[in-house]
Amino acid sequence: MSKRFLIAGAFFACTAVMLGAFGAHGLSSQLGDSDLHVFHTAVEYQFYHALCLLFIGFFSQQYITKLITIAGNLFIAGIILFSGSLYILSIAALICASKFTWIGILTPIGGFFFIAGWILMLYSFWKIKLP
């Protein structure tokens, strides 16, 4: 097991649940439908990739490869950049929208990291020799 990926997965899953609850109960009356949808998208992608980090952590002892480790790191970076930028952009109107528009460039970079991580996972699974 990889303790680092287990900790990261549990942390990101926990914060996804907390942020999802905050979005549903605390922000629903504060944000417009579009911004609330963006916030919800950030929560979903964070949660999906947190579960994947837990998967990597649990199975890393048996099937860990360098590519799977890189994929896990890409998922962590993707969560921070993709979901993090969407959280900030969705609540920017509550703070001061004009100061945070530059953060939008981080969203596709984070999305690219997610895609690259999944491609590495696919390739690694293709190459793994199972007993």
Steps between C-alpha positions, in 0.01 A plus 500: 500500500612853431438709808541824306222417252275363775539821702450721194195300391340510844573872537356591160195274550433654841534855370281415199221392735544813711509730197202321347299558816616862514396549138160338549413669828713813527539621145171401339338830593815705437599386150320497170414171331802518269751563780339233716530253212871586463550446875320165481719394204811575707368284784419211264840494333676531834304208639553274197874555505522468878350152466752422229783608733365260763494225236862575408596503867336165576640314200838667475685228689399231251481690174688825546694622202675827439223601260226435757692711751524780245128460428421537870709815517322635192164433669613696807615791283178477298284520811688805622501681165169390345273479802683772691469751218132416451433553871666840487332603175156395618516700823699793355181699451446493875845646561615710206467340159751713312794395717468128429430471128863405426448179699287366215817404311572237767179307432600351163851428629346300785269328252801408287665349810189288560502376139874429506459309827225282357704430186795392716270280709359339185845435359624362833204264530558387143862412585445340843552128508236351726554164675 
